[in-house]
């Protein structure tokens, strides 16, 4: 055996800084992220999307085969944690998720396929100032929940239902800008203080089913499935009753509005204005538990975190082209019977991503000045391996559509749902929750 070559090979293997199960303040978190970015430069990219009030960087580590730039056909996924500074479990879980992804690449087939097929953005802390401000950690509330200016960041976004006249904070504005730079398909934000997967809407009006004590999106079936995907793999969360003095959540899932209405939440903003399906994950009954508990939280959430990322490959994806094969940006692409109040559009590469459960659907492609183009798709029961159904659409128009004025793809930051008169069919009570529950029991 050639021992010198063996040792040389071992020395050349990427190394990652040791990550213990303790709380990592800004300096320690930055050191870890920079070490990962340096030692795994082929699959990671570290960048800051902005700064907090006190000037701390809002770090995002990207993991993927093309970490620095979007590639056509590769969905963008994100996790965001610690937007409430005293809710700390998610911050540490995301650091350990990063460690798991980079050290498992090429060794674990599931992780390797995930990195091959998905561009994963991980922000361990949206509110680093709040985290650093916590002096006496508490299970229920600590100074540091809000940002340095004493604003709750999960009440700081534009609201689709009522005017949210608050001063937009630097951290909020950074995330809003970030959403415009990437084609995010799926997301989750990580919180603490309860044990439940909560899905949109967090606010509501009669038009979204508020009369039924819920507020549902046109994609309610998908959101319920996403929430169940996470909770069903977390043995404590799926019990639904593990937190004392808290509500019981059947199967560890709730509609946000049914739990309690809130104005200016991030998950609603993602869905309405960012074209991104986001849910809120409450991961611990205690907001700031003792560090000795962190290992058990990782063990409970590891499978859920991985499985949830894979859901970025639900449904159908593709590009829209004109008759000459040129990709068309800013074209509305939606399912015929589930239009969004802020229409979902193709990106600059003419791409679209629609998260859908198995079934038959009609895609409606709308270009201003032209008749709607309809095409049928059937999403199979068993999805393709780490890929949504691919369906490119070529419109029957002669030449490029340069002469057609494309309306402004952005929606105004106003309460878009405020004046809708009545609830739609999607907001009426259904048997879907019951059916999804049976599905998870059957296949678990």
N, C-alpha and C positions, 0 to 999 in steps of 0.2 A: 504493500500500500504506500502511496506517495503522500506521506504526512505533511510535508511543507505545502503542497498544493491543497490538501484538505483544509489545513488551517487558514490558508489564504482565502479559500472559498467561504469559510465561515466568517472571516473578517469582512468580506465584501457583502454579506447579507445585510439588508436594511435592519436597523435597530430603532427601537422606539423607547422614549424615556419611560422608566418605571412609573406606573400610575397606581397609587395606593387608594384604598377606600377611605378617603378623608375629604374634607372640604378644601377646595383650591381657590384661593383668592386671586385677584387679577394678575398679580405677578407670576404665581405658579401656573395659572391657566395659560397665560401667554407663553411661558417657557415650554409647556407641554405641546401646545399647538404649533409653535415654531419648530420644535424638534421633529414633530410628525411631518410637517411640510418639507423640511430639509431632507429627512431620511426616506421619505416616500414621495419624492417629487414627481414621479411618473404618473401617480394616480391621485395626487392631492394638490390643492391650490388654496392658500390662506390669504384672505383679504379682509379689509375692514369696510363695512358699508356706511360708516359714519362714526360720529363720536357722541358720547353721552353729554349731559349738561356739564359735568366736571371734566370733560375732555378725555374720558377713557374710550378706547377703541371698541366698536361693536364688531367683534370678530366672527367671521364665517369661514369654516373649513369645507371645501368642496372635495368630494370623493367620486372618482369616475375615470373611465379610460381617456376622456378628453376633459380634464378638470378645469381648464381655463376658458373653454368656449363651448357653446351649444352645438350639438350635432343633430342634423335632421333625423327624426325618428326616435331620438332618445329623450324620454320624458324627464322633466326637472321636478325634483322632490325636495322638500325642506322640513326640518325640525327646528323649532324655536323654543327655548326654555328661559326660565328666570325673568319673565317680564314683570312679575311681582318679586321684588328683591328678597323677600323673606320666605319665598317658596323655592326651596333649594334642591330638592331631590332630582328634579329634571335636569338641572345644571350638571350635576355629577354623572347622571346616567348618560348624558350625551357625550361627555368626555370618555366614558368607558365604551360607548358605542363606537366612537372614532377609533379607539384602541383596538376594539374587536374587528372592525372592518379592515383596517390596514394590515393587521397581523394575520388575518385569516385569508387574505387574497392569495389565490393560488393553492390554498390548502383545503379550504372548505368549499365544496362545489356550489352550495347555495349562495354564499357570500360572493364568490367569484362571479357567478352569473348575474347577481344583483349589480355588482360594480361594472360588469360588461354592458349592461342594458339600461342603466339608470344613472343620471347625474344627481348626486345627493349633496344637498347643502345643509350644513349643521351649524346653528348659532347657539352655543351653550348659554349665553347670557345676553338678553335684550336690555337688562337694567343693572349693569355692573355697579352703578353708584348706589342703588338701593341695597344690593348685596353687601357692599362694603360698609354701609351705614348701620347694619344690624349689630347692636352691642350685646343684647341679651336675647339669644334665640328662644323662641316660644312656639308652642304647637299651634296657637290660634292667631296671634297677631304680633308683629314686631315692627318697630320703627324701621323703615326700609322697604316696606311694601311698595310705596310710591317712589317715583324718581326723586332726584335732588330738589326739584321745584315743587314737590308734594302733589304731583299729578299721578293718578292711577292710569297706567298706560293701557290697560284693558278697558278703559272708558274714554279713550282719547282719540279714537278714529272717527271719521265721518260715519253717520248712521243712516241706514236706508229707510228708516221709519219715522224719525223725528229729528228736528234740528239739534245738533250737538255743538252748541256754541261754547267750545272750550279752546284754550290756547294749545295749538298743536305743539307737542314737545319734540326736541331734536331726535329722540329715539324713535318716536312715531313717524316723523317725517322721513327718517332714514329707511324704515321698513316700507313705507309707501313708495318711495323712490326705487327701492330694491325690487318691488313687485313689477315695476314697469320695465326693468332691465332683463328679466328672465321670463320664459314661458312656463311658469310653475303650474303643475297639474294637480298635485296632491300635497297636503301639509298637515302638520299637527303642532299645536302649541302645548307645552308641558307646564302644569301647575301643581299645587298642593293644597291640602286642607280638606280633601274629600277623596273618595276612591270611585271614580266613575268616568266613562267616556261620554262626553256631551257633544251633541251635533246641532247645527244651525236649524232655525234661527235663534239667536239670543234675545232679539226684540221682535215685536210683531204688531199686527193690526188685524182687523176683521178679515182682510183679503188673504191673510196667510193662516187663518184658522184660530185666531185668538179667542173666539167664542167657545172653542173646544179646549181652552187652556193649553194650547200648543201653538207653535208657529213653524210651519213646514215649508220647505223649499219645493220646487218642482221636481227635484232629484231626491226626494225623501227616501225612496227605496235604497238608493246607493248610500246615502248617509247612514241609514240604520245598519246596513251591511258593514260599512267601514267601522262604525263604533263597535259592533259585535265582533268584528275581526280582531280588534285589539283586546276587548274585555274578555273574550272567551279563552284567550291564551294566558290570562293572568288569573291564577287560581283564587286570589283574594278579591280582585275586582269583580269577577263574575258572580260572586256570592251576593253582592249588592247591599250588604248590611253590616259591613265590618267597622264602620266608624260610629262610635258612641255619640249620641245626641245629634245625629245627622239623619237625613232622609234615607229611606230604603229605595234602592234603584234596582228594579227587576233586571237580572242578568248583567248588572253593572253598566247600564246604558240609560241615558236620558236625553230628551229634547231640551235644549238650553232654556227656552222660554218656559217650558213646563216646570223646570227647576226653579228659576227666578229670572224675570226679565232684567236685562241690562242694556244700557245705551252706549254706543261707541265701541263695541267689542271688535277684536281683531279677526275672529273667525268669520263673522258676517261680512266684514270689509273684504276679506280674501275672496269670498264666494261671489259677492255682488260686483266688485270693481276689479278684482285681480284674476278672474276666471280660474280660480284655484279652489278646490274642495279642501276645506280645513275643518278639523274637529279639535276639541279641547280635551286634554287628558289630565284628569286630576289623579295624581299618583300616590298620595300619602295622606292618611288622616291627619297626621302632624305635619305642619308646614315646614318646620326646621328640626327634624329629628336628630338624635345623637348620631355621630359619625359611625358608631358601631353597627348601626342599622343599614348602612348603605350597601353592604354586600348582599343582604337579603333583598333589598329593592332591585338591585341589578339582576339577581337570580329570578325574581318574579316578573320582570319586564323585558328581559332579553328577547325571548321568543316573540312577544307582541311587537316590539320595536322592529324586528326584522320582517315579520309577516306583514305589518302595516305598510312598510316601504314597497313591498311587492305589489300592493294594490294600485300603484301608479300605472300598472299594465292592464287594468280593467278596460273593457269596452272596445272602442274603435279609434284609430288614428290614421292620419294620412296627409296628403297635400292636395291643394286645389290648383288646377292649371287652366290657362286659357286654351283656345283651340290649337295654338302653336306650341304648347308645352311650356309656357312661361308661368312660374309660380305666382299666385295672386295673393298679396297681403290685404288685410283689413276687410276680407269678405266674411259675411255672417254665415256661420255653420252651426246649426242647432238641430236637435231632434224635433220633429214636427209638433208633437203634443207636449213638449216641456221647454217652452221658450223662457229664456232668462230676461228679467226686466232690464238688465244691461246686456245686450246681445253679445254672445261669445263669437269672437272673430279669429281669423287666421293671423299668424304672426308674420314677420317680415319674410319668412321663407315659404309662405303660403301653407303652413302647417296648421292642423287642428288636432285636438285631443278631446275626446268625449268619454267620460267615465260612465259605463253602463253595465248593468247586470245582464246575464244571458237572456236572449229574447229577440223578437223581431221589431225593427224600428225603421222609420223613414227619416232620412237626413234631408233637411231643407237648406239649400245653399242660396243665399240671397245677395245679389249684386244690384246696387242702385241703377235704375233705368232698364233693368232686364226682368223677365218673368222668373219667378222662383224655380230653381232646378231641384227636383226631388229624386232621390235614389234610395232603394231599400237595402238594408243590411240585416243579417242574422248573426247575432253574437252567439257562438256555440256554448254549450253547457260547460265544457272543459276548455278554459282559455289556453292559448298557446303559451309555450314556455317562456316566461319573462317577456311577453310581447302582446300588446293589444292587437285585435284584428286590424290588418292594414287595408285601407280602402282609399286609394287615390281617386280624385274626381276631376275629370276633364270637362270643362264647360263647352257647350256647342256654339261658342261665339267666334267669329272670324277675327284673326289677328289678336294683338294684345289689347287690353282694355284701358290703355293710357288715356283715351279720350273720355272715359267715363269718370265722372266725379265721385270719388268714394267719400262718403260722409265721415265726419270726425269719429274715429274709433273709440274715443274716450267718452264716458258718461259723466254728466255733471255731478259734483259732490253734494247732492241735495237728497232729501228724503224721498226716494223714488217710489216707495210703496205707500206714501202718506195718503194719496187720494184714490186708491183703488177701492171700488165700492163694495165688493163682495168676495167671499172665499171661492177658490177654484176647486175643481174635483180632486186635485192632488192633496188638498188640506183636509178632506173629510176622513173620518176614522176608517181604517182599513185593517185587514187581517195580516198585513205584512210582518209586523213585529212578531206575531205568533208563529208565522211560517219560518221566519229567519231563525227564531229560537229553536224550532224543531230541527232545522237544517244543521245548526251547530251541534246539537245534541247527537244527531245521527252520525255525523262525520268526525266527531272529536276523537 
